[in-house]
Amino acid sequence: MKAKALLILDPESGYTQDDFTKEFGGALPTVPSVDDNKYKIQLSFVNESDNQDPEYATSGSSGFDLRANLTDGSIIIKPNGYELIKTGLYFEIPEHMEITIRSRSGLAYKHGVVVLNGIGTIDSDYRGEIGVLLINHGKQDFIIEHGDRIAQGVLSSVIGKNIINFNKVDNISDNTERSSGGYGSTGIK
């Protein structure tokens, strides 16, 4: 059954959702299990730290953990201060993909510590060490120890370069409901 469900994803197979329904009398499994590595994106990495390799904390996690690689002791981020925290990780990101670096919600909620630039972008052609720029919006010093989970990385597709053709014009249409209204123009409620 699982192999047949995967055939539907292959446009060259000729096997369709209708074929599956006729054969098995029902809908596809909600999330087919993909055990075969040929269907998975290969994300090569080097881990120069002694921390565990990147992993997803739970089966439903969108982001994989990024941990602090501190060789000279802990780092203290003062209130309203920021620090670049190295991870010891280097990625070979597939072309037309990116890794976004996102805050951990627990650090944000409990301590006010977030990724400084909102979401960090690691482009597919970058091969240097991943660093996470954290800022402390809290009222107390925040201490980061070696191995602490400081952020999460999400591998995403970047489709813009494949489908966007920039077209410079003299003006653009403002014939929309919103037009140039911004910064609160739609109200709060």
LUMBAVO-333518 format. One record per residue: residue in one letter; x, y negated, z negated of N, C-alpha, C, O in turn. Coordinates in steps of 0.02 Angstrom, whole numbers. Each point is the difference from the previous one (the first is absolute). Example, Ala and Ser with C-alpha at 12.3 -4.5 7.8 and 13.67 -1.06 7.14 Angstrom:
// residues 2
+------+--------+--------+--------+--------+--------+--------+--------+--------+--------+--------+--------+--------+
| resn |    n.u |    n.v |    n.w |   ca.u |   ca.v |   ca.w |    c.u |    c.v |    c.w |    o.u |    o.v |    o.w |
+------+--------+--------+--------+--------+--------+--------+--------+--------+--------+--------+--------+--------+
|    a |    660 |    284 |   -390 |    -45 |    -59 |      0 |     45 |    -60 |      0 |     52 |      1 |    -33 |
|    s |    -70 |    -54 |     69 |     42 |    -59 |     -3 |    -39 |    -55 |    -37 |     25 |    -55 |     -8 |
+------+--------+--------+--------+--------+--------+--------+--------+--------+--------+--------+--------+--------+
//
This chain:
// residues 189
+------+--------+--------+--------+--------+--------+--------+--------+--------+--------+--------+--------+--------+
| resn |    n.u |    n.v |    n.w |   ca.u |   ca.v |   ca.w |    c.u |    c.v |    c.w |    o.u |    o.v |    o.w |
+------+--------+--------+--------+--------+--------+--------+--------+--------+--------+--------+--------+--------+
|    m |     42 |     60 |      0 |    -42 |    -60 |      0 |     44 |    -63 |      0 |    -13 |    -47 |     38 |
|    k |     65 |     46 |    -80 |     43 |    -58 |     -5 |     36 |    -13 |     66 |      6 |    -57 |     22 |
|    a |     19 |    110 |      8 |     35 |     -8 |     64 |    -46 |    -28 |     54 |     20 |    -41 |     41 |
|    k |    -83 |     63 |    -42 |    -48 |    -26 |     49 |    -15 |    -74 |    -13 |     -9 |    -39 |     47 |
|    a |      6 |     20 |   -110 |    -13 |    -70 |    -17 |     57 |    -44 |     26 |    -12 |    -55 |     24 |
|    l |     73 |     80 |    -28 |     57 |    -38 |     26 |      0 |     -5 |     76 |     25 |    -49 |     28 |
|    l |    -54 |     98 |      5 |     -5 |     -2 |     73 |    -41 |    -60 |     23 |     14 |    -28 |     53 |
|    i |    -63 |      9 |    -92 |    -42 |    -57 |     19 |     42 |    -64 |      4 |    -14 |    -45 |     40 |
|    l |     66 |     41 |    -82 |     43 |    -59 |      0 |     46 |     -4 |     60 |     27 |    -53 |     16 |
|    d |    -17 |    109 |     18 |     45 |      3 |     57 |    -39 |    -11 |     64 |    -39 |     43 |     21 |
|    p |     48 |   -103 |     11 |    -40 |    -15 |     60 |     12 |     48 |     58 |    -41 |      5 |     45 |
|    e |     98 |     30 |    -45 |     16 |     45 |     55 |    -31 |     69 |     -9 |      1 |     41 |     46 |
|    s |    -29 |    -26 |   -106 |    -25 |     67 |    -13 |    -67 |     13 |     35 |    -15 |     58 |     17 |
|    g |    -25 |   -109 |     -6 |    -66 |     10 |     30 |    -52 |     24 |    -50 |    -58 |      7 |     17 |
|    y |     79 |      5 |    -79 |    -45 |     24 |    -53 |    -32 |    -61 |    -33 |     36 |    -45 |    -21 |
|    t |   -102 |     45 |     16 |    -35 |    -60 |    -24 |    -36 |     13 |    -66 |     -4 |     57 |    -24 |
|    q |    -23 |   -111 |     -6 |    -41 |      5 |    -60 |    -60 |     46 |     13 |    -19 |     39 |    -44 |
|    d |    -11 |    -45 |    102 |    -58 |     43 |     17 |     21 |     74 |      3 |    -37 |     42 |    -25 |
|    d |     95 |    -28 |     54 |     24 |     69 |      1 |      7 |     28 |    -71 |    -19 |     57 |    -13 |
|    f |     47 |    -97 |    -31 |      9 |     20 |    -70 |    -67 |     14 |    -33 |     -8 |     50 |    -35 |
|    t |    -39 |    -96 |     45 |    -67 |      8 |    -31 |    -34 |     63 |     25 |    -30 |     36 |    -40 |
|    k |     35 |    -21 |    105 |    -30 |     61 |     27 |     33 |     62 |    -30 |    -34 |     49 |    -15 |
|    e |    100 |    -51 |      8 |     37 |     58 |    -24 |     -9 |     12 |    -75 |     -6 |     58 |    -22 |
|    f |      5 |   -111 |    -17 |     -1 |      8 |    -73 |    -66 |    -23 |    -31 |    -10 |      9 |    -61 |
|    g |    -36 |    -37 |    100 |    -65 |    -17 |    -25 |     -2 |    -57 |    -49 |    -45 |     -3 |    -42 |
|    g |     92 |    -42 |     45 |      0 |    -55 |    -47 |     50 |    -54 |     20 |     32 |      4 |     53 |
|    a |    -28 |    -52 |    -96 |     45 |    -56 |     13 |     72 |     18 |    -18 |     13 |     50 |    -33 |
|    l |     32 |    -93 |     54 |     70 |      8 |    -18 |      9 |     -7 |    -75 |    -39 |    -34 |    -33 |
|    p |     90 |     66 |      6 |     16 |    -15 |    -70 |     14 |    -74 |     -7 |     25 |    -32 |     47 |
|    t |    -42 |      3 |   -105 |      7 |    -72 |     -8 |     72 |    -24 |     11 |     10 |    -50 |     34 |
|    v |     39 |     85 |    -60 |     70 |    -16 |     11 |     37 |     65 |     14 |     15 |     37 |    -47 |
|    p |     -1 |    -23 |    110 |     34 |     63 |     13 |     70 |      0 |    -30 |     35 |    -51 |      2 |
|    s |    -16 |    107 |    -31 |     67 |      7 |    -28 |     49 |     10 |     56 |    -10 |     43 |     44 |
|    v |     64 |    -81 |    -44 |     50 |      5 |     53 |     64 |     26 |    -32 |     38 |    -37 |    -31 |
|    d |    -27 |    102 |     39 |     60 |     31 |    -29 |     57 |      2 |     51 |     58 |      6 |    -20 |
|    d |    -74 |    -12 |     83 |     49 |      6 |     52 |     36 |    -67 |      9 |    -32 |    -50 |     15 |
|    n |     98 |     49 |    -23 |     39 |    -62 |      4 |     -2 |    -33 |     69 |     16 |    -59 |      6 |
|    k |    -36 |     96 |     46 |     -2 |    -31 |     66 |    -54 |    -54 |      5 |      2 |    -41 |     45 |
|    y |    -50 |     42 |    -92 |    -53 |    -51 |      0 |     17 |    -58 |    -47 |    -39 |    -47 |     -4 |
|    k |     95 |     51 |    -30 |     17 |    -52 |    -49 |     53 |    -46 |     28 |     43 |     20 |     40 |
|    i |    -45 |    -83 |    -61 |     51 |    -48 |     19 |     62 |     14 |    -42 |     -4 |      7 |    -61 |
|    q |     61 |     -4 |     93 |     63 |     13 |    -35 |     30 |    -67 |    -20 |     16 |    -42 |     42 |
|    l |     -8 |     31 |   -107 |     30 |    -61 |    -27 |     66 |     19 |    -33 |      2 |     24 |    -56 |
|    s |     52 |    -35 |     93 |     66 |     18 |    -25 |     24 |    -53 |    -49 |    -12 |    -59 |      9 |
|    f |     47 |     82 |    -62 |     26 |    -47 |    -50 |     63 |     27 |    -32 |     13 |     60 |      1 |
|    v |     25 |   -106 |    -29 |     58 |     17 |    -41 |    -14 |    -28 |    -70 |    -24 |    -56 |     -7 |
|    n |     38 |     96 |    -44 |     -8 |    -22 |    -69 |     68 |      0 |    -32 |     26 |     53 |    -19 |
|    e |      4 |   -112 |     11 |     66 |     -6 |    -31 |     -4 |     -8 |    -76 |     51 |     -6 |    -33 |
|    s |   -112 |      6 |      6 |     -8 |     -5 |    -72 |     -3 |     71 |    -30 |     -1 |     49 |     37 |
|    d |      0 |    -46 |   -103 |    -11 |     65 |    -31 |    -74 |      8 |    -21 |    -17 |     46 |    -36 |
|    n |    -25 |    -91 |     61 |    -72 |      5 |    -11 |    -29 |     53 |     45 |     30 |     19 |     50 |
|    q |    -89 |      6 |    -68 |    -33 |     48 |     43 |    -18 |    -33 |     66 |     -6 |    -61 |      5 |
|    d |     -2 |    102 |     46 |    -18 |    -24 |     66 |    -69 |    -32 |     -1 |    -40 |     15 |    -44 |
|    p |     25 |    -59 |     93 |    -67 |    -30 |      2 |    -53 |     55 |      3 |      8 |     51 |     34 |
|    e |    -62 |    -63 |    -71 |    -55 |     48 |      0 |    -65 |    -37 |    -15 |      1 |    -55 |    -27 |
|    y |    -56 |     88 |     44 |    -66 |    -26 |    -17 |    -18 |     24 |    -69 |      6 |     60 |    -14 |
|    a |    -28 |   -104 |    -30 |    -16 |     18 |    -69 |    -61 |     47 |     -4 |     -2 |     44 |    -43 |
|    t |    -46 |    -53 |     87 |    -59 |     43 |      1 |    -16 |     18 |     72 |     27 |    -30 |     46 |
|    s |    -71 |     79 |    -37 |    -18 |     22 |     68 |    -37 |    -54 |     38 |      0 |      1 |     62 |
|    g |    -31 |    -49 |    -96 |    -36 |    -53 |     34 |     37 |    -66 |      5 |    -28 |    -49 |     23 |
|    s |     91 |     48 |    -45 |     39 |    -62 |      2 |     14 |    -23 |     71 |     16 |     41 |     43 |
|    s |    -23 |   -105 |    -31 |     17 |    -29 |     65 |     74 |    -16 |      5 |     30 |      5 |     53 |
|    g |     -2 |    -25 |   -110 |     70 |    -21 |     -1 |     44 |     50 |    -37 |    -23 |     34 |    -46 |
|    f |     86 |    -30 |     66 |     49 |     41 |    -35 |     41 |    -44 |    -46 |     10 |    -59 |     13 |
|    d |     12 |     89 |    -68 |     35 |    -37 |    -52 |     69 |    -23 |     21 |     38 |     37 |     32 |
|    l |    -22 |    -99 |    -50 |     68 |    -27 |      7 |     26 |    -13 |    -71 |    -34 |    -32 |    -40 |
|    r |     94 |     56 |     27 |     28 |     -4 |    -68 |     62 |    -44 |     -1 |     36 |     -6 |     50 |
|    a |    -26 |    -25 |   -107 |     58 |    -44 |    -10 |     64 |     41 |     -2 |      4 |     51 |    -35 |
|    n |     46 |    -73 |     72 |     66 |     31 |     -2 |     48 |    -49 |    -33 |     30 |    -42 |     33 |
|    l |    -24 |     47 |    -98 |     41 |    -47 |    -38 |     62 |     35 |    -26 |     -5 |     47 |    -39 |
|    t |     62 |    -69 |     62 |     63 |     32 |    -20 |     34 |    -36 |    -58 |     46 |     26 |    -31 |
|    d |    -68 |    -88 |     17 |     32 |    -40 |    -53 |    -48 |    -15 |    -57 |      2 |    -54 |    -28 |
|    g |    -44 |    101 |      9 |    -46 |    -11 |    -55 |    -66 |    -28 |     25 |    -15 |      0 |     59 |
|    s |    -25 |    -23 |   -106 |    -67 |    -26 |     16 |      3 |    -71 |     27 |     51 |    -34 |     -5 |
|    i |   -107 |     13 |     34 |     -8 |    -68 |     25 |    -60 |    -31 |    -37 |    -52 |     32 |     -7 |
|    i |     61 |    -93 |    -15 |    -54 |    -37 |    -33 |    -25 |    -53 |     48 |     39 |    -41 |     26 |
|    i |   -104 |     41 |    -13 |    -30 |    -53 |     40 |    -37 |    -46 |    -48 |    -49 |     21 |    -32 |
|    k |     72 |    -82 |     26 |    -30 |    -49 |    -45 |    -68 |    -22 |     29 |    -11 |      6 |     60 |
|    p |    -33 |    -33 |   -103 |    -63 |    -27 |     27 |     14 |    -53 |     54 |     43 |    -43 |     -9 |
|    n |    -78 |     49 |     64 |      8 |    -42 |     60 |     67 |     10 |     35 |     17 |    -37 |     46 |
|    g |     20 |     88 |    -66 |     63 |     17 |     33 |    -11 |     57 |     49 |    -50 |     35 |     -1 |
|    y |     99 |    -27 |     45 |     -4 |     55 |     48 |     68 |     31 |     11 |     51 |    -33 |    -11 |
|    e |    -50 |     95 |     31 |     61 |     38 |     11 |     -9 |     47 |     60 |    -55 |     25 |     13 |
|    l |    109 |    -14 |     23 |      1 |     51 |     53 |     25 |     65 |    -31 |     56 |      4 |    -25 |
|    i |    -99 |     47 |     27 |     15 |     64 |    -30 |     16 |     50 |     55 |    -42 |     14 |     43 |
|    k |    102 |     14 |    -44 |     21 |     49 |     50 |    -30 |     68 |    -16 |    -15 |     15 |    -58 |
|    t |      6 |     26 |    110 |    -30 |     66 |     -8 |     47 |     58 |     17 |    -12 |     56 |    -21 |
|    g |     66 |    -70 |     57 |     44 |     53 |     23 |    -28 |     39 |     59 |     28 |     50 |     20 |
|    l |    -84 |    -74 |      8 |    -33 |     35 |     55 |     12 |    -36 |     67 |      0 |    -62 |      3 |
|    y |     12 |    101 |     48 |      9 |    -24 |     69 |    -46 |     42 |     43 |      0 |     62 |     -4 |
|    f |    -40 |    -94 |     47 |    -48 |     35 |     41 |     14 |     -9 |     74 |     24 |    -53 |     21 |
|    e |    -37 |    105 |     18 |      0 |     -4 |     73 |    -73 |      2 |     21 |    -29 |     54 |     10 |
|    i |      0 |   -113 |     -4 |    -72 |     -6 |     13 |    -12 |      9 |     74 |     33 |    -32 |     41 |
|    p |    -81 |     74 |    -23 |    -15 |     10 |     72 |    -20 |    -66 |     34 |    -30 |    -44 |    -31 |
|    e |     47 |     39 |     94 |    -18 |    -59 |     40 |    -76 |     -9 |     -2 |    -37 |     49 |     -1 |
|    h |     15 |   -111 |      1 |    -71 |    -19 |     -2 |    -32 |     17 |    -68 |    -61 |      8 |     -5 |
|    m |    104 |     -4 |    -47 |    -25 |     10 |    -68 |     36 |    -48 |    -46 |     50 |    -30 |     19 |
|    e |    -74 |     23 |    -79 |     31 |    -41 |    -52 |    -14 |     32 |    -67 |    -45 |     41 |     -8 |
|    i |     86 |    -59 |    -41 |    -17 |     15 |    -69 |    -17 |    -66 |    -33 |     38 |    -48 |      3 |
|    t |    -96 |     46 |    -35 |    -18 |    -59 |    -39 |     15 |     15 |    -73 |    -15 |     54 |    -24 |
|    i |     45 |   -103 |    -10 |     15 |      7 |    -71 |    -54 |    -37 |    -38 |    -12 |    -59 |     11 |
|    r |    -22 |     95 |    -55 |    -57 |    -28 |    -36 |     10 |      5 |    -75 |     37 |     43 |    -25 |
|    s |    -69 |    -88 |    -10 |      2 |      0 |    -73 |    -33 |     62 |    -27 |    -44 |     30 |     31 |
|    r |     66 |    -10 |    -91 |    -35 |     53 |    -37 |    -53 |    -34 |    -42 |     14 |    -47 |    -37 |
|    s |    -76 |     70 |     43 |    -55 |    -33 |    -34 |      9 |     -1 |    -76 |    -20 |    -48 |    -33 |
|    g |     48 |    101 |      5 |     11 |      2 |    -72 |     48 |    -53 |    -24 |    -11 |    -31 |    -52 |
|    l |     66 |     20 |     89 |     47 |    -52 |    -18 |    -32 |    -69 |      6 |     12 |    -44 |    -41 |
|    a |    -52 |     35 |     92 |    -34 |    -64 |     10 |    -49 |    -14 |    -56 |      0 |    -55 |    -28 |
|    y |    -41 |    103 |     12 |    -53 |     -9 |    -50 |     28 |     -6 |    -70 |    -20 |    -44 |    -38 |
|    k |     66 |     88 |     20 |     24 |      3 |    -69 |     55 |    -51 |    -15 |      8 |    -21 |    -58 |
|    h |     31 |      2 |    109 |     59 |    -42 |    -13 |      5 |    -62 |     44 |     41 |    -43 |    -12 |
|    g |    -83 |     38 |     64 |      4 |    -57 |     45 |     60 |      4 |     48 |     21 |    -51 |     27 |
|    v |      6 |    111 |    -17 |     58 |      9 |     43 |    -23 |     27 |     68 |    -31 |     52 |      4 |
|    v |     47 |    -90 |     49 |    -23 |     16 |     67 |     56 |    -11 |     51 |     51 |    -31 |    -16 |
|    v |    -61 |     56 |     76 |     46 |    -14 |     55 |     -6 |    -74 |     17 |    -55 |    -25 |     13 |
|    l |    111 |    -10 |    -13 |      0 |    -73 |      6 |    -33 |    -25 |     64 |    -40 |    -47 |     -2 |
|    n |     54 |     77 |     59 |    -28 |    -25 |     63 |    -66 |     33 |     18 |    -19 |      3 |     58 |
|    g |    -16 |     23 |   -109 |    -65 |     31 |     12 |      8 |     71 |     24 |    -11 |     48 |    -37 |
|    i |     29 |    -40 |     99 |     16 |     65 |     29 |     65 |     -8 |     39 |      6 |    -44 |     42 |
|    g |     42 |     86 |    -58 |     63 |     -1 |     37 |     -6 |     44 |     62 |    -34 |     51 |     -2 |
|    t |     66 |    -71 |     55 |     -1 |     39 |     62 |     69 |     26 |     15 |     48 |    -38 |      3 |
|    i |    -43 |    103 |      8 |     63 |     31 |     22 |    -11 |     21 |     72 |    -40 |     45 |     15 |
|    d |     74 |    -79 |     31 |     -7 |     12 |     71 |     35 |     65 |     21 |     45 |     23 |    -34 |
|    s |    -67 |      5 |     91 |     27 |     64 |     22 |     74 |     -4 |     19 |     34 |     52 |      0 |
|    d |     -8 |   -111 |     15 |     70 |     -4 |     19 |     46 |    -18 |    -58 |     60 |     -8 |     10 |
|    y |    -87 |      1 |    -71 |     41 |    -15 |    -59 |     28 |     65 |    -28 |    -36 |     49 |     -9 |
|    r |    101 |    -47 |     -4 |     32 |     60 |    -25 |     36 |    -11 |    -66 |     37 |     45 |    -23 |
|    g |    -46 |   -103 |     -8 |     33 |    -13 |    -64 |    -38 |     28 |    -59 |    -54 |     30 |      8 |
|    e |     83 |    -40 |    -67 |    -32 |     24 |    -61 |    -64 |    -38 |    -13 |     -5 |    -60 |     11 |
|    i |    -45 |     97 |    -35 |    -64 |    -31 |    -17 |      8 |    -34 |    -68 |     19 |     30 |    -50 |
|    g |    -35 |    -94 |     49 |     -2 |    -39 |    -61 |    -70 |    -26 |    -11 |    -36 |    -15 |     48 |
|    v |     16 |      9 |   -110 |    -67 |    -23 |    -17 |      7 |    -65 |    -39 |     31 |     -2 |    -53 |
|    l |    -61 |    -51 |     80 |      3 |    -66 |    -32 |    -60 |     -6 |    -47 |    -57 |     -7 |     23 |
|    l |     70 |      9 |    -88 |    -53 |     -3 |    -50 |      0 |    -67 |    -36 |     53 |    -28 |    -12 |
|    i |   -112 |      4 |     -5 |     -8 |    -61 |    -39 |    -42 |     16 |    -62 |    -46 |     40 |      3 |
|    n |     63 |    -72 |    -58 |    -35 |     10 |    -63 |    -46 |    -60 |    -12 |     23 |    -54 |    -19 |
|    h |    -88 |     64 |     31 |    -50 |    -52 |    -15 |    -26 |      5 |    -71 |    -43 |    -38 |    -20 |
|    g |     70 |     86 |    -18 |    -22 |     10 |    -69 |     30 |    -52 |    -47 |     37 |    -45 |     21 |
|    k |    -53 |     52 |    -85 |     22 |    -48 |    -51 |     60 |     26 |    -39 |     29 |    -37 |    -39 |
|    q |     -9 |    100 |     50 |     56 |     30 |    -35 |     52 |     26 |     48 |    -15 |     14 |     59 |
|    d |     76 |     -6 |    -84 |     52 |     31 |     41 |    -23 |     69 |     21 |    -34 |     35 |    -37 |
|    f |     52 |    -15 |     97 |    -16 |     67 |     24 |     66 |     36 |     13 |     43 |    -24 |     38 |
|    i |    -34 |     82 |    -69 |     62 |     38 |      5 |     -9 |     57 |     49 |    -47 |     39 |     -6 |
|    i |     92 |    -34 |     55 |      0 |     55 |     48 |     60 |     45 |    -15 |     57 |    -24 |     -5 |
|    e |    -71 |     88 |     -3 |     51 |     50 |    -14 |     12 |     41 |     63 |    -43 |      4 |     44 |
|    h |    102 |     26 |    -40 |     16 |     45 |     56 |    -53 |     55 |      5 |    -17 |     32 |    -49 |
|    g |     -9 |    -22 |    110 |    -49 |     53 |     12 |    -72 |    -22 |     -7 |    -46 |     38 |     17 |
|    d |     34 |    -99 |    -43 |    -69 |    -24 |     -6 |    -32 |     -6 |     68 |     32 |    -20 |     49 |
|    r |    -96 |     38 |    -45 |    -39 |     -9 |     62 |    -18 |    -74 |      3 |    -37 |    -25 |    -43 |
|    i |     62 |    -10 |     93 |     -7 |    -73 |      3 |    -47 |    -24 |     55 |    -24 |    -56 |     -3 |
|    a |     12 |     98 |     53 |    -42 |    -20 |     56 |    -21 |     63 |     37 |     19 |     55 |    -19 |
|    q |    -57 |    -65 |     72 |    -19 |     57 |     42 |     10 |    -18 |     73 |     -8 |    -58 |     19 |
|    g |     24 |    107 |     21 |      9 |     -9 |     71 |    -56 |     35 |     38 |    -20 |     55 |    -17 |
|    v |     -5 |    -88 |     69 |    -52 |     29 |     42 |     24 |     -1 |     72 |     16 |    -53 |     27 |
|    l |    -14 |    111 |      5 |     18 |      4 |     70 |    -61 |    -15 |     43 |    -53 |     31 |     -9 |
|    s |     59 |    -80 |     54 |    -56 |    -21 |     41 |     20 |     -7 |     73 |     59 |    -12 |     16 |
|    s |   -108 |     20 |     27 |     10 |    -10 |     71 |     -2 |    -75 |     16 |    -39 |    -37 |    -30 |
|    v |     81 |     15 |     76 |     -1 |    -69 |     23 |    -18 |      2 |     74 |     40 |     18 |     42 |
|    i |   -102 |    -36 |    -28 |    -24 |      6 |     69 |      9 |    -63 |     41 |     -4 |      2 |     62 |
|    g |     16 |    -58 |    -94 |      2 |    -64 |     35 |     47 |     -2 |     59 |    -18 |    -26 |     53 |
|    k |     78 |     52 |    -61 |     50 |     -4 |     53 |    -22 |     39 |     62 |     22 |    -15 |     55 |
|    n |    -64 |     65 |    -65 |    -22 |     41 |     56 |    -59 |    -29 |     38 |     -9 |     14 |     59 |
|    i |    -32 |    -55 |    -93 |    -62 |    -23 |     32 |     -8 |    -75 |      4 |    -48 |    -24 |     31 |
|    i |     95 |    -14 |    -60 |     -8 |    -73 |      1 |     44 |    -30 |     54 |     59 |     16 |      7 |
|    n |    -89 |    -60 |     32 |     36 |    -40 |     49 |    -14 |    -72 |    -18 |    -55 |    -25 |     10 |
|    f |    104 |    -11 |    -38 |     -9 |    -69 |    -20 |    -14 |    -43 |     62 |     36 |      4 |     50 |
|    n |    -89 |    -44 |    -53 |    -22 |    -40 |     56 |     -5 |    -73 |    -23 |    -49 |    -18 |    -32 |
|    k |     99 |    -23 |     47 |      0 |    -70 |    -21 |    -48 |    -40 |     43 |      1 |      4 |     61 |
|    v |    -46 |    -42 |    -95 |    -49 |    -41 |     34 |      2 |    -70 |    -29 |     33 |    -13 |    -50 |
|    d |    -69 |    -34 |     82 |     -1 |    -69 |    -24 |    -47 |    -10 |    -60 |     12 |    -44 |    -41 |
|    n |    -65 |     85 |     36 |    -44 |     -4 |    -58 |    -37 |     66 |     -7 |     -3 |     40 |     47 |
|    i |    -26 |    -29 |   -105 |    -39 |     61 |    -12 |    -72 |    -19 |    -16 |    -13 |    -56 |    -23 |
|    s |    -31 |    102 |     35 |    -71 |    -12 |    -13 |    -13 |     -6 |    -75 |     28 |     38 |    -40 |
|    d |    -68 |    -87 |     21 |    -21 |     -5 |    -70 |    -75 |     13 |     -6 |    -32 |    -20 |    -49 |
|    n |      5 |     53 |     99 |    -71 |     15 |      2 |    -14 |     64 |    -39 |    -21 |     51 |     27 |
|    t |     32 |    -55 |    -93 |    -16 |     56 |    -45 |    -40 |    -27 |    -59 |     -2 |    -61 |    -10 |
|    e |    -29 |    104 |    -28 |    -38 |    -21 |    -58 |     44 |    -37 |    -50 |    -21 |    -48 |    -31 |
|    r |     82 |     70 |     23 |     45 |    -29 |    -49 |     40 |    -58 |     28 |     15 |    -47 |    -36 |
|    s |      3 |     50 |     99 |     41 |    -50 |     34 |     66 |     -9 |    -38 |     36 |     50 |    -11 |
|    s |    -19 |   -111 |    -10 |     64 |    -10 |    -34 |     -8 |     -3 |    -76 |     47 |    -19 |    -35 |
|    g |   -104 |     38 |     10 |    -11 |      0 |    -73 |     45 |     51 |    -34 |      4 |     57 |     22 |
|    g |     29 |    -78 |    -74 |     46 |     45 |    -36 |     -2 |    -16 |    -74 |    -40 |    -43 |    -21 |
|    y |     82 |     75 |    -18 |      9 |    -13 |    -71 |    -65 |    -16 |    -37 |    -10 |    -57 |    -22 |
|    g |    -32 |    106 |     16 |    -62 |     -9 |    -38 |    -59 |    -24 |     40 |    -53 |    -13 |    -29 |
|    s |     59 |      8 |     94 |    -55 |    -26 |     40 |    -62 |     44 |     -1 |    -55 |    -23 |     14 |
|    t |     63 |     87 |    -31 |    -58 |     44 |     -3 |    -29 |      5 |    -70 |    -48 |     37 |    -10 |
|    g |     76 |    -73 |    -38 |    -27 |     -2 |    -68 |     21 |     59 |    -42 |     39 |     42 |     21 |
|    i |    -66 |    -40 |    -81 |     17 |     53 |    -48 |    -55 |     52 |     -2 |     15 |     60 |     -6 |
|    k |    -77 |    -80 |     12 |    -56 |     49 |     -5 |    -34 |      8 |     66 |    -48 |     39 |      5 |
+------+--------+--------+--------+--------+--------+--------+--------+--------+--------+--------+--------+--------+
//
